[in-house]
Amino acid sequence: MDKKEKKKKLGLTTKIFISLIVGAIFGVVLCYLVPSGHIKDDIIVEGVLYVVGQGFIRLMKMLVVPLVFCSLVCGSMAIGDTKKLGTVGVRTLLFYLVTTALAITVALSIGNLINPGTGLDMSAIQSNAAKVETMEATSLSETLLGIIPDNPLNSLSSGNMLQIIVFALIVGVILAKLGERTETVGNFFSQFNDIMMEMTMMVMSLAPIGVFCLISRTFANIGFSAFVPLAKYMVGVLIALAIQCFVVYLGLLKIFTGLNPLKFIKNFFPVMAFAFSTATSNATIPLSIDTLAKKMGVSKKISSFTIPLGATINMDGTAIMQGVAVVFAAQAFGIDLTMVDYLTVIGTATLASIGTAGVPSVGLVTLTMVFNSVGLPVEAIGLIMGIDRILDMSRTAVNITGDAVCTTIVAHQNKALDKEVFQKA
């Protein structure tokens, strides 16, 4: 009887967390204690760990488009009232934009406080420089037009989340408006949504294995040697991420909902650990929606709209990395930035975060846009590429926490938050 109880207690949350720690230890052991060779490099690291880890991420990505589309159609169909849907949308967008601007401000402040680029021996880290993929800045008008799908099927096949969200909302509103006339189609989406949720649970049961392989490979490849010359930059990014997560987000949560911030983090921690290991906001969408419903008491009507939107446009962690990187590069290359330059960075990084896809390391690509806006050498990005994977994992965890806090606040304001569920979890 005791054994059965113990088995029950060891839930998916605990398994993911254990996999995270064991995977990190295994990766460090592989890096430092196992000599390089065909077995270690080709069979273990780039063979088993790579294939299983990437296979798991592909399974998660497989879920995203159909799950988001169906849950958004069902969510907007359930809300029904277009005025209410509009209110939810405006509040969500405002929250995401304000927190992103705050995130860059925090990052620039921390960067100027700890001066990550001063007194840096450039020769020590120049070897990490690689060819940097550049990205041109798109105008505000093009960004806005890019939200509207000219071919919804193409948007679905290419996974363009903003366009999918717009199309799904329109379909959902029309289904609500037509009511009984489209009952069959409405039932189809509801049932298909149930299928996707069940598929999510099946894939999530493999999460501990996927997390173990992803983390092990990361540490086996990087080790700790790459961190030393860029330690101040890393510390700067991590401090700014911590302030954004534990001061800004949890402060807003307490002010707007009155919920206990520490209990919120405890309930949501498994999703943060999962986001950390996968480094992709999109892959965490199914788990975020499910956790918010079961542990926070957030109605899926709200979360099925705000979470996919957040995974697409709320990139506070990425904005923080870009803010600290700007200060780092300016100091490393001896370039003085004015207040106007800093304001330009805040504006550019906020706009860049809206169009950023929720996939690993995309922040490095959009960083070229931010660097170009204030005339910083793009080559500086090559210096931080070597250690970006760990920071990418950390900022993804912060990104999805911001999405969850926003969702909880919006749900509370729309009376779609069951506080009893939150207290009991």
N, C-alpha and C positions, 0 to 999 in steps of 0.2 A: 504493500500500500504506500509506504514512504517513498519507494523508488518511483512509483507512478506519479506521486505528487511532485517529486523533484523534476521529473521529465516535463510535466506540465508547466512548471515555473520557468524552465529554460526556454523562453519564447524566442521568436525571430529577432527581436531587439537585442537580447543578450548575445545571441549567436553572431549577429553582425558585428557587435562591439568586440567580442572575443576574436573573431576573424581579423578585424582591423589590427589589433595588438599583435596577435601571433604572426600575421602576414608581415608586419613591419619588422619584427624580430628575425623572421626567416629571411627577409630581404637583406638585412644588415649582415647576417651570418654568411649568406651567399656572396655578398660584396667583398667582405674582408677575410673570411676564413676558407672559402673554397677557391682554389686556383682556377684561372681562366683556361678554357679548353672547349673541345667540341661538346662534351656532355653538359657542362654548366651553361655555356653561351647559347649553343644551338638547340639543345634538347630541352633543358629546364627553363631558362629565362625567355628566350625568343621562341621556344616551342610550346611546351605545356602551359606555362604561365601566361604567355601572350595570347595563345589561341583561346583558352578558357576565359580569360579576363575580357578580351574583346568580344568573344561570343556572347558573354553575358550582357555586355553593353548593347550589342546588336538586338538581343532579345528585348531589352528595355525600350530601345528606340522603336522596335517593331510595334510596340503597344501604343506609343505616344499619339500618332496622328488619328487612328480610329477611335481611341479612347477620348482624346480631347474633343474631337468633332462631335461624337455622340453625347458626351457629358455636357458639352456646351449647348447643343440643340435641346437636350432634356432640361437643362438648367434654365435657359431663356424661355422655354415652353412652360415650365412650372411657374416662373416668376410672372409670365403672361403680360403684366402691365408694362408697356414700353416706357412709361414715365419713370417707374421704379427702376427698370433696367438701366435707363439713362443716368439716374442718380447714382446707382452702384458703379457704373462705368466712370463717371466724372470723378467721384470720390477716390476710386482706385487709381486712376491716372494721376490725379493731384498728389496723392500719397507717394506714388513711385517717383514722380519727378522731384518733389521736395526732398525726399530722403537721398536721392542720387546727388543732388546739388550739395546737400549736407555732407554726404560721404566724401566728395572731392575736397570740400573745404576742410574737413577733418584731416584728410590725407596730406594736403598742402601744408597745414599747420604743423603736423607731426614731422613731415619732411624737413621743414625749416627749423624745427626744434632740435632734431638729432643730426642734421647735416650728413646724410648717408654718403654723399659723393666727395666730401672734402678729404684731402690727404690720401687719396686712393692711388695705389700703384697700378696704373693702367696696364702695364706690361703683364702683371700677374693674372689679369682676367681677359686680356685681349684674345687669348687662344679660344675662348668660348664663342667669339663672334662668328656668326654664320650669315648666310644670305637671308635677308629679311624680306618677307612678303609685304608689299605696301598696299595701302587702301586709300583711295581718293575720297575726300569729303563729299557727301551728297548734300544738296541744298535742302532747306526745310520743306519747300514745295514738293520736291521729289520724294522726300521721306514720307510726307502725308499722302501723296498719290500712290506710293508703294504699298500702303495699307489696303487699298481697294483691289480685289482680284479681278484681272481681266479674263482669266480662265480658271474657275474654281477647281476643276479637275487637275489642272497643272499644279495649282497651289497645294492640293492634297498630295500629289505624287512627289513633289519636290520638298514637302514639309515646311512650307513657308507659314510659320505659326500665326503671324499677324493677320494674313489674308484668310487663313482657315478660321480664325476667331470671328472675323467680320462676317464671313459667309454663313457660319454656323449660327450666329446670333440672328441673322436675317431669317434663316430657315425656321429657327425656333419661335421667333415672334409671329411669323405667318401661321405656323401650326397652331399656336395659341389663339390667334385671331379667328381662324377658320373652325376651330373646335371640333364638333362631331363629324363634320364633312371630311376631315383628314385623320380620323381616329385610327385607321389602319396604319398610316405612315407614322403617326405618333407612337403607336404601340411597337412598331418595328424598331424605332430608335431607342425606346425604353428597354426593349428586350436585348437589342444589340449592345446597349450600354452595360446590361447585366453580364452578358457574355464576356465583354472586355474586362470588367471588374474581376470576374472569375479567372480569366487568363492572367491578369495582373498578379493575383494571389499565387497562381501556379509558378509564374516566373520568379516572384519574390521569394519563394521557398528555396530557390537556388542562390539567393543573394549572398549568404555566408561564403560559399565557394568562390563566387565572382569577386567579392571584396578581397578575399585572401590573395587571389592571383593578381589582381590589379595592384594592390599595395606592395606585395612581394617583389613584383617586377620593377616598380618605381624605385624602391630602395636598393635593389640589386644593381640597377643601372647607375643611380646617382651617388649612393653612399653619402659621406659627409664632407668629402674633400672640396667639392664645388662650392660649399656654403661659406668657407672661411673668408675669402676676399670680399664677399658680398654680404657679410653678416649684418652690417649696419642697415643695408637696404632691406634685407629680409625682416629684421627686427622692426624697422619702421612700418613696413606693410602690415605685419602681424599685430602691432600695437594699434594701428589705425582700424584694422578689421575688428579687433576686440572692443574698441570704443564704440564703433558703429553697431556692433551686435549687442553688447551688454549695457551700453549707456543710452544710445539713441533709440534703438528698437524697443528695448525693454522699458525705457522711460515712457515712450509713446504708448506702449501697451498698458502700462499702469495708469497713465493719465486718462486715456480714452475708454478703457474697459473696467479698470479696477481689479483685474485679475492678478494673481500672484506671479510675478515674472520668473521666479526660480522654479515654480511648479511647471510653468509653461516650457522652460528649457528642458526640464526633466522629461516631460511628456513628449517633446519634439526631438530630443537628442538622437534617437535612432535614425531619423531622417537626415539629420545633420551629419552623422557618421557615414551614412550611405552616400550622401552628396560629396563628402570629403573623398571617399574612395573612388567614386566614378568620375568626379570632376565635370559633370554635365548636369545642368539644371533641368533639361528636358527629360532625362531619364528618371528624375525624382518626382515628376508630376503625379503619376499614379499613387505612389507611396504618400506624398504630401496630402493629396485629397482624402485618402483613406484614413490617415493618422488624424487629420483635422476633424474628421467626422466622428471617429471612435474615441479619441482622447481629449479633444477640445470642445466637442459639441457644436462644431460649425456645420451649418446646413450645406449639403452638397450643391444646392441651388446657387449659393454664393461662391463656394470654393471652385466649382467646375468652370467658373468664369474668371475669377481673380488669379488662380494659380497658373493656368496656361499663359495668361496675359503677363503675369510677373516673370515667368521663365523666359519670356520673349523681351520684355522691355525694362525689367527691374534688375539692373546689373551693378548694384552698389559696390560689391566686392571688386569687380573689374574696374570701376571708376576710382576706387581707393588705390589699387595697384598703379593705375595710370597717373594719379596725382603724385604719389611718392616717386614713381619712375621719372616724372618730369623734373622734380627737384634734384633727384640723383644724377640724371644726365646733365642738367645745367651746371651742377657743382663739379662733376667729374671732368667736364670739358671747359670749365671756367667761363661759363656764359651767365651774365646777370639778367634776371627776369624782372620786369616791372610789374606793378599792380595790374596794369591793363593786360599784360601777358597771363597773369594768374586768372583774371576774369575770363579771358579767352579760353583758357584750359577748362575752367568750370563749365562754360557754355558748350564747348566742343565735345567734352567727355560725356556731358549729359545727353546731348543729341546722339553721340556715337553709341551710347548704351541702349538707346531705343531700337536701333537697327541691328544690334548684336545678337547673333544666334546663340542659343544655350548649349554650345558644344565645347569640348576641351580646348584650352589655349587660344580661343578666338580673340581674347583681350589683347594678345600680342599684335594681332593684325590691325585691330582698330587703334592701337597705340600709335601706329605710324601716322594716322590721321591727326591725332592730338599733337604729336611732335612737329608735324609739318605746320600746324596752325601757329606755333610760336617760334618756328625756325630752328628747332633743335636737330642735331644730326641723327638720322634714322639708324646709323651704325650702332648707336648706344644700346639699341634694343638687343643686338647680338650679344651684348655683355650679360644681360639678365636672362637669356634664353635657357642657359644650363640649369638654373635653379627654379625656373618658372613652374615646373610641374607641381612641386609642393605648395607653392603659393596659389596656384590655380585651384588646387584641391581645397585650400583654406577659404579662398574667396567664394567658391561655389557654395560651401556650407553657409557662409554669411548671406549670399544672394537668396537662397531658398528660405532662410530664417526670416528675412525681410518680407518675402512673399507671404509667409505664414502669419506674421504679425499684422500685415496689412489686411489679409483675409479675415482674421479674427476681429479686428477693429471695425471693418466694413460690415461684417455679419452682426456684430453687437449693435451698430447704428441702425441696421435694418431689422432688428429683433429676430435674427436668425441664428442666435447663439444660445445654446443650452448650457448654462453655467453648472448645472448639476452633474452633467457628463464630465466636465473639466475637473470638478472637485473630487469625483469618485475615481477617476483614472489613476 
